[in-house]
Amino acid sequence: MNLSDLRENYTKGGIRIAEMHPSPFAQLEEWFQVACDQKIPDSNAMNLATSDKEGVVTSRTILLKGIANEKLQFFTNYQSQKAKDLAANPNAALTFHWRELERQINIRGTVAKTSREISEEYFQSRPYDSQIGAWVSEKQSSRVGVRSTLEARQAELETRFPKSEKVPCPDFWGGYEFTPTYIEFWQGRQGRLHDRLRYLIKDKSWIIERLSP
């Protein structure tokens, strides 16, 4: 297998500053809507990169679950590796990649926990299996000897919290708000002369600049 021979020629068009929204959040929602309209699987999937206090970087794919007040929301276990990283270093980065559209959005910013009310409201909107799953994975990222241990815990919790009753939101689980300070919109172009337009905060306003590919 020769990896150097693997390449795509991007042909779906370009982007111009004159066509971009003044607000990067309006632009993000427009691109996100296009991805949803095109029925791209897991269109709300995004890579989250974090680092611990020693600067060791970890990344994983998570799901965007809301955009409100110029913040991006996601939910997770507060005992997970990502949560430990964010407690030590709130700076993080996100990447959306929609291969079918030949587009990416790269974002940098800071992360803080949402209110408990937001966490509980979202938790109650989740399917029953996902609610139970959050409880099962109380010690997320910890070592598990065999899968049957998780399955036994799942059965125990399904008895404790039957589907006919409200499942409480665990104290160890909840939301985060990602506040962007940098948002870059990337559109693939022929010959690797990609379009890269970035939004930066200057004097409390967003400015748009074109970057060299």
JOWO-V842514 format. One line per field, one symbol per residue. phi: phi as a letter, one per 20 degrees, with the letter a starting at -180 (. if undefined). psi: psi as a letter, one per 30 degrees, with the letter a starting at -180 (. if undefined). burial: # if it has 16 or more other C-alpha atoms within 10 Angstrom, else .. A space follows every 50 residues. Layout:
BEGIN
phi->???
psi->???
burial->???
END
This chain:
BEGIN
phi->.dffeebddfceocccgfeefgeffffffffffffffelfglfefbeddc befenfeccbecdfcrcblmcddbcaefdffffffffebffbcccecdgf elcccdccrccbffffffffffgfeffgffffgffgegegmefcfcfgff ffffffffffcfffdfeffffecrdcdedfdbcddccfcfmmefecdddc eblmceddcedff
psi->jjfffjlkjkggaakkeffkkekfeeeeeeeeeeeeeghkkhfgkkkkkl laffgkkkllkakkgljkhhkkklkakfgleeeeefeejfklkkkkjjef fhllkkklalklklleeeeeeeefflleeeeeeeeehehkflkkelffee eeeeeeefeeilfflkkkkkfgkallkjjkfkkkkkkklkggilkjkkkk kkhglklkkkkk.
burial->.........#...##........##..#..##..#.......######## ##.........###......#################.##########.. ##############....##.##....#..########.#.......... ..##..##..#.....#.##..########.########....####### .....#.#.....
END
